[in-house]
Amino acid sequence: MAKGYVYHMKRPGFVGARLYPLNRLKDSLPAVYENAIKKYEGREWLMGVTLPTLGCLWNDVLHFSLMHPAVIYKHLLDVGIDYSKRELLWFEVPLADALAHPNVLYKNSRQDRSSREFPESDFEPVTAERVSELCGMPERNLRYYKECAEQKTHPLLWGYAPHVLVNGELDVSGYRTFDWRDL
C-alpha cells in the first residue's frame, strides 16, 4: 500500500463530497466549469493536450500536488509574494486512494515550454518512493516564484513542480481539510 499524501486545493464555493476532473464539470456544473477555466487564460491550448500515458485530455484528470501546501506558502512568502490574506483550503488525500484510479506522475521537467506537446519521458509510474523524493520545492519552481515577485505577477503555484495526475473522480468526504497558512 502506498503511504503518504498528495494535496488538492479546495476551490472557494466547493460543494458536495467529490472532486471531479474539470471536463466532467462542463455539463453537470457549467457555472463552476466556466469559473474554473479562467485559470487557463493565456494557456488555453493546455485544455486540448492529450496526456501520452493516460490517453486522455489534460482536463480529464485530477491534478494533485506532491508538495505540502505549507511549503508552497512559505516559499511564496520568502520571495516576497504575500498570500497571508488569501485563505486557501486544501484536501489531504491519502496517496493510496489517489492511486486506486488510473494515474501517472507528471515530472513537469520539460525544458522547451514553447512546445505544446508533452514528451512521454516527462511521465512515469507513481510510487510512494518517488512521491517522497519529489515532494519538496523544486529549485526551478522557486526561481520561477522569484521571477514572478520581481515582475509583480501572480505565479502558477506548480509552474515547474511535479503532479500526480488521476483519471477519475474522488470522494473526499472523509479527508482532512486545512488552510495552508495554519501549518
Order of alpha helices (4+ residues) and beta strands (2+ residues): beta-beta-alpha-alpha-beta-beta-beta-alpha-beta-alpha-beta-beta-alpha-alpha-beta-beta-beta
